[in-house]
Amino acid sequence: MIIFLYGVDNFRSLEKLSDLKNKYLEKNGSGTDLSVLDYGEGASIENLSTALSAQGLFSTKRLVILKNSMLKGSTEVQKGILAILKANPDTEKDADTIVIFYENGSPKKNGALYKFLFKIAKRQEFAPLEGALLTNWALAFAKTLSAEISFTKNALNMLLAATGSDLNVLSNEITKLVNFRNSGEITDSDVVLLVKSKVDSTMFETIESLVSGNKSKTLDLFHQQLTKGEDVFYILSMYTYQIRTLLKIGDFYWQGMTSAPQIAQASGIHPYVVQKSLSQIRNLSEQKTKQMLRDLAEIDFNAKTGKVDPILALDTFIVSL
């Protein structure tokens, strides 16, 4: 049997490889009939010939794992591997011999070895997860760490915007958040506190210029963040988070509570954040703040459903204030 695992999402492909290896070892526990040949570490064609011809002392079964024969192996190595496979056509249907080709990425599709494996092997490509698939994966992974954990919708959106589809980064950040919260609901403030932000300290300055009506400065700061390669959806989620925080603090301020320590205690928001936010709230009304939040929610929905370009929509939002 020949299996071909490849694709950009090496987190899931490595999980699949490990699962196949562990299932094999459960049935063939000695491990003496397992060979791992890494062509990024100097494995040779001869190593493969030896692994396929070797007979175990206690079992006729064998598992041979070839890593990165296409991504790291030379053209000559690939030709040699292909020649061995063609010289042993029974390997494809041999239930006692399992050969797994694992590529830590996407090899060139026009290569002879790739074309051969694509045609005859049981193959699985691990493309990056997107949209609902990525969301569901994140939620499921969190549940494997703690059955009692959940995310607010905005917290999950902020997290995914910060990490993108890199499951290595995403899994590390989820583990960090779950260990911090342990049970209950992970909120957007948890994400802001713990997740390595793609957006630097200009974020607070951007919101400050936004609510004060300095449109040109806000646009300049927004496009500075984009130029640095920061994700527009993460920027959007951070705007939403900051405006929502202003609204929470404003609920007390507009009712006559002007003391930062009192508002902090009543709202549960850090005193430093309250103190810095009060100067911004003085430039806002409750009606305007709620409208900004509604506008940002509409941009988020329309951008994610492909109705608007998020950058253009945010430009328009800033100019219209």
C-alpha positions as a printed NumPy array, in Angstrom:
array([[  0.   ,   0.   ,   0.   ],
       [  1.296,   3.454,  -0.906],
       [  0.015,   6.582,   0.867],
       [  0.827,  10.144,  -0.185],
       [  0.4  ,  12.999,   2.342],
       [  1.226,  16.56 ,   1.341],
       [  0.071,  20.186,   1.548],
       [  0.727,  23.58 ,   3.085],
       [ -1.086,  22.737,   6.326],
       [  1.699,  20.69 ,   7.888],
       [  0.005,  20.725,  11.309],
       [ -2.79 ,  18.441,  10.13 ],
       [ -0.563,  16.444,   7.778],
       [  1.833,  15.656,  10.634],
       [ -1.136,  14.676,  12.799],
       [ -2.258,  12.269,  10.069],
       [  1.24 ,  10.828,   9.699],
       [  1.535,  10.337,  13.459],
       [ -1.893,   8.684,  13.589],
       [ -0.99 ,   6.216,  10.83 ],
       [  2.342,   5.443,  12.489],
       [  0.775,   4.889,  15.927],
       [ -1.961,   2.63 ,  14.541],
       [  0.691,   0.532,  12.801],
       [  2.756,   0.23 ,  15.992],
       [ -0.32 ,  -0.794,  17.988],
       [ -0.644,  -3.832,  15.735],
       [  3.095,  -4.395,  15.221],
       [  4.589,  -3.337,  18.508],
       [  8.246,  -4.305,  18.081],
       [  9.016,  -1.343,  15.815],
       [ 11.882,  -3.256,  14.195],
       [ 10.004,  -3.254,  10.883],
       [  9.569,   0.527,  10.83 ],
       [ 11.895,   2.653,   8.702],
       [ 11.894,   6.465,   8.499],
       [ 13.894,   7.971,   5.64 ],
       [ 14.232,  11.762,   5.702],
       [ 15.54 ,  13.184,   2.431],
       [ 16.143,  16.505,   4.13 ],
       [ 18.704,  14.722,   6.292],
       [ 20.625,  12.753,   3.695],
       [ 18.597,   9.59 ,   3.162],
       [ 19.596,   7.713,   0.012],
       [ 18.03 ,   5.518,  -2.649],
       [ 19.887,   2.557,  -1.161],
       [ 18.176,   3.18 ,   2.184],
       [ 14.809,   2.692,   0.484],
       [ 15.914,  -0.508,  -1.278],
       [ 17.134,  -1.915,   2.038],
       [ 13.945,  -0.937,   3.884],
       [ 11.699,  -2.566,   1.284],
       [ 13.702,  -5.787,   1.131],
       [ 14.296,  -6.222,   4.88 ],
       [ 12.44 ,  -9.038,   6.641],
       [ 11.514,  -8.619,  10.29 ],
       [ 12.303, -11.359,  12.757],
       [  8.771, -11.529,  14.156],
       [  6.603, -10.075,  11.39 ],
       [  6.324,  -9.975,   7.624],
       [  4.723,  -6.525,   7.827],
       [  6.695,  -3.325,   7.368],
       [  6.122,   0.424,   7.391],
       [  8.414,   2.719,   5.426],
       [  8.034,   6.499,   5.785],
       [  9.753,   8.71 ,   3.226],
       [  9.902,  12.368,   4.259],
       [ 10.351,  15.212,   1.788],
       [ 11.679,  13.105,  -1.063],
       [ 10.344,  15.721,  -3.497],
       [ 10.805,  18.946,  -1.524],
       [ 14.327,  18.072,  -0.359],
       [ 15.475,  15.17 ,  -2.513],
       [ 17.559,  15.83 ,  -5.62 ],
       [ 16.301,  15.054,  -9.104],
       [ 18.52 ,  11.954,  -9.149],
       [ 17.094,  10.769,  -5.84 ],
       [ 13.547,  11.199,  -7.123],
       [ 14.379,   9.278, -10.305],
       [ 15.872,   6.484,  -8.213],
       [ 12.81 ,   6.261,  -5.95 ],
       [ 10.521,   6.202,  -8.98 ],
       [ 12.583,   3.427, -10.545],
       [ 12.311,   1.327,  -7.375],
       [  8.538,   1.805,  -7.227],
       [  8.127,   0.822, -10.868],
       [ 10.368,  -2.203, -10.358],
       [  8.143,  -3.322,  -7.475],
       [  4.571,  -2.833,  -8.814],
       [  3.127,  -5.21 ,  -6.215],
       [  3.909,  -2.658,  -3.47 ],
       [  0.776,  -0.709,  -4.437],
       [ -1.495,  -3.631,  -3.475],
       [  0.673,  -5.305,  -0.841],
       [ -1.254,  -5.076,   2.463],
       [  1.832,  -6.167,   4.422],
       [  4.008,  -3.308,   3.159],
       [  2.917,   0.272,   3.811],
       [  4.954,   3.034,   2.187],
       [  4.046,   6.577,   3.216],
       [  5.351,   9.521,   1.226],
       [  5.167,  12.616,   3.435],
       [  5.897,  16.119,   2.132],
       [  6.096,  19.032,   4.56 ],
       [  4.436,  21.343,   2.027],
       [  3.312,  21.229,  -1.598],
       [  5.783,  19.695,  -4.071],
       [  5.845,  20.674,  -7.74 ],
       [  3.002,  18.997,  -9.563],
       [  4.921,  18.548, -12.806],
       [  7.524,  16.23 , -11.269],
       [  7.565,  12.617, -12.446],
       [  7.465,  11.184,  -8.909],
       [  4.566,  13.45 ,  -7.949],
       [  2.591,  12.452, -11.056],
       [  3.21 ,   8.773, -10.37 ],
       [  2.106,   8.984,  -6.74 ],
       [ -0.884,  11.156,  -7.59 ],
       [ -2.056,   8.425,  -9.948],
       [ -1.47 ,   5.253,  -7.926],
       [ -1.313,   6.222,  -4.221],
       [ -3.997,   6.786,  -1.63 ],
       [ -3.443,  10.498,  -1.323],
       [ -4.565,  13.356,   0.886],
       [ -3.746,  17.014,   0.376],
       [ -3.828,  19.285,   3.421],
       [ -4.789,  22.729,   2.136],
       [ -5.11 ,  25.641,   4.605],
       [ -8.455,  25.725,   6.372],
       [-10.628,  28.756,   5.737],
       [-13.964,  30.176,   6.838],
       [-16.267,  27.833,   8.739],
       [-13.77 ,  24.953,   8.488],
       [-11.123,  27.009,  10.311],
       [-13.644,  28.194,  12.903],
       [-14.859,  24.658,  13.584],
       [-11.286,  23.381,  13.85 ],
       [-10.405,  26.051,  16.42 ],
       [-13.476,  25.27 ,  18.532],
       [-12.853,  21.518,  18.351],
       [ -9.185,  21.934,  19.277],
       [-10.127,  24.067,  22.295],
       [-12.547,  21.339,  23.414],
       [ -9.756,  18.742,  23.347],
       [ -7.941,  20.881,  25.909],
       [-10.972,  21.641,  28.08 ],
       [-14.551,  20.493,  27.603],
       [-15.683,  23.453,  29.71 ],
       [-14.264,  26.17 ,  27.461],
       [-16.002,  28.352,  24.874],
       [-15.396,  31.593,  22.951],
       [-17.425,  34.722,  22.458],
       [-18.021,  35.303,  18.752],
       [-15.858,  38.429,  18.65 ],
       [-13.043,  36.79 ,  20.636],
       [-12.883,  33.939,  18.132],
       [-12.955,  36.355,  15.196],
       [-10.115,  38.384,  16.713],
       [ -8.077,  35.25 ,  17.375],
       [ -8.484,  33.892,  13.845],
       [ -7.706,  37.264,  12.313],
       [ -4.512,  37.44 ,  14.381],
       [ -3.26 ,  33.937,  13.543],
       [ -4.686,  33.341,  10.093],
       [ -4.827,  29.716,   8.941],
       [ -1.461,  28.731,  10.445],
       [ -2.598,  25.937,  12.772],
       [  0.777,  25.774,  14.5  ],
       [  0.364,  29.38 ,  15.657],
       [ -3.382,  29.015,  16.251],
       [ -3.009,  25.878,  18.385],
       [ -0.336,  27.579,  20.53 ],
       [ -2.53 ,  30.639,  21.079],
       [ -5.608,  28.521,  21.906],
       [ -3.557,  26.487,  24.389],
       [ -2.392,  29.726,  26.018],
       [ -5.948,  31.057,  26.263],
       [ -7.408,  27.796,  27.605],
       [ -4.682,  27.498,  30.25 ],
       [ -5.387,  31.085,  31.307],
       [ -9.188,  30.774,  31.42 ],
       [ -9.366,  27.017,  32.21 ],
       [-13.172,  26.955,  31.983],
       [-15.987,  29.234,  30.966],
       [-15.941,  31.761,  28.14 ],
       [-12.853,  33.237,  26.489],
       [-13.559,  36.912,  25.756],
       [-12.089,  39.482,  23.422],
       [-10.264,  41.076,  26.367],
       [ -8.515,  37.719,  26.958],
       [ -7.387,  37.703,  23.33 ],
       [ -6.139,  41.276,  23.556],
       [ -4.256,  40.429,  26.75 ],
       [ -2.646,  37.15 ,  25.725],
       [ -2.478,  36.76 ,  21.957],
       [  0.546,  38.24 ,  20.272],
       [ -0.97 ,  41.202,  18.523],
       [ -0.267,  41.941,  14.888],
       [ -1.341,  45.508,  15.558],
       [  1.181,  47.699,  17.374],
       [  0.713,  50.573,  19.801],
       [ -0.648,  52.837,  17.056],
       [ -4.038,  51.147,  17.563],
       [ -4.951,  53.269,  20.585],
       [ -3.675,  56.356,  18.788],
       [ -5.837,  55.45 ,  15.773],
       [ -9.   ,  55.177,  17.882],
       [ -8.128,  58.405,  19.677],
       [ -7.828,  60.297,  16.385],
       [-10.955,  58.564,  15.091],
       [-13.24 ,  59.696,  17.918],
       [-11.728,  63.185,  17.985],
       [-12.62 ,  63.662,  14.317],
       [ -9.087,  63.819,  12.915],
       [ -9.888,  61.935,   9.727],
       [ -6.61 ,  62.501,   7.888],
       [ -4.527,  61.218,  10.814],
       [ -6.829,  58.224,  11.271],
       [ -6.551,  57.303,   7.592],
       [ -2.771,  57.684,   7.73 ],
       [ -2.465,  55.427,  10.793],
       [ -4.848,  52.863,   9.297],
       [ -2.8  ,  52.6  ,   6.103],
       [  0.464,  52.492,   8.079],
       [ -0.868,  49.334,   9.76 ],
       [ -1.805,  47.836,   6.387],
       [  1.62 ,  48.671,   4.941],
       [  3.235,  46.711,   7.776],
       [  1.312,  43.668,   6.603],
       [ -1.257,  43.634,   9.357],
       [ -4.487,  41.762,   8.616],
       [ -7.393,  44.079,   7.788],
       [ -9.885,  41.814,   9.574],
       [ -7.804,  41.884,  12.731],
       [ -7.652,  45.689,  12.507],
       [-11.43 ,  45.725,  12.046],
       [-11.938,  43.451,  15.056],
       [ -9.665,  45.661,  17.156],
       [-11.626,  48.776,  16.148],
       [-14.796,  46.948,  17.18 ],
       [-13.255,  45.886,  20.482],
       [-12.041,  49.401,  21.282],
       [-15.363,  51.066,  20.417],
       [-17.267,  48.452,  22.417],
       [-14.988,  49.152,  25.391],
       [-15.689,  52.884,  25.038],
       [-19.412,  52.132,  25.031],
       [-19.126,  50.073,  28.239],
       [-17.239,  52.867,  29.983],
       [-19.539,  55.485,  28.462],
       [-22.615,  53.77 ,  29.908],
       [-21.386,  54.889,  33.324],
       [-19.898,  58.215,  32.264],
       [-23.066,  59.44 ,  30.515],
       [-25.063,  58.607,  33.636],
       [-22.885,  60.956,  35.664],
       [-20.149,  58.667,  36.993],
       [-16.916,  60.491,  36.111],
       [-14.43 ,  58.883,  38.524],
       [-12.11 ,  56.458,  36.724],
       [-11.645,  54.173,  39.802],
       [-15.43 ,  53.993,  40.295],
       [-16.069,  53.194,  36.641],
       [-13.313,  50.572,  36.681],
       [-14.835,  48.873,  39.698],
       [-18.37 ,  49.008,  38.283],
       [-17.459,  47.904,  34.764],
       [-14.711,  45.399,  35.546],
       [-12.421,  47.142,  33.055],
       [ -8.79 ,  47.771,  34.013],
       [ -8.364,  51.225,  35.669],
       [ -5.592,  52.166,  33.22 ],
       [ -7.873,  51.494,  30.25 ],
       [-10.685,  53.479,  31.863],
       [ -8.406,  56.428,  32.592],
       [ -7.076,  56.565,  29.014],
       [-10.559,  56.108,  27.545],
       [-12.275,  58.913,  29.461],
       [-10.637,  61.597,  27.338],
       [-12.017,  59.892,  24.225],
       [-15.518,  59.473,  25.649],
       [-15.783,  63.214,  26.227],
       [-15.776,  63.603,  22.427],
       [-18.562,  61.046,  21.957],
       [-22.274,  60.753,  22.559],
       [-24.004,  57.488,  23.337],
       [-25.875,  57.679,  20.029],
       [-22.7  ,  58.226,  17.985],
       [-20.813,  55.427,  19.749],
       [-23.61 ,  52.934,  19.171],
       [-23.833,  53.978,  15.528],
       [-20.068,  53.447,  15.084],
       [-20.438,  49.964,  16.53 ],
       [-23.345,  49.178,  14.19 ],
       [-21.373,  50.497,  11.207],
       [-18.365,  48.326,  12.072],
       [-20.587,  45.253,  12.481],
       [-22.115,  45.918,   9.05 ],
       [-18.65 ,  46.281,   7.479],
       [-17.553,  43.012,   9.066],
       [-20.61 ,  41.134,   7.759],
       [-20.491,  42.618,   4.268],
       [-16.733,  42.078,   3.94 ],
       [-16.921,  38.434,   5.034],
       [-19.791,  37.742,   2.631],
       [-17.893,  39.344,  -0.239],
       [-20.213,  42.324,  -0.652],
       [-17.588,  45.009,   0.025],
       [-13.831,  45.424,   0.074],
       [-12.92 ,  45.781,   3.793],
       [-10.167,  48.351,   3.204],
       [-12.396,  50.576,   1.077],
       [-15.261,  50.149,   3.554],
       [-13.081,  51.215,   6.484],
       [-11.776,  54.199,   4.506],
       [-15.376,  55.255,   3.875],
       [-16.278,  54.671,   7.546],
       [-13.442,  56.917,   8.73 ],
       [-14.2  ,  59.706,   6.262],
       [-17.935,  59.637,   7.037],
       [-17.53 ,  60.284,  10.771]])
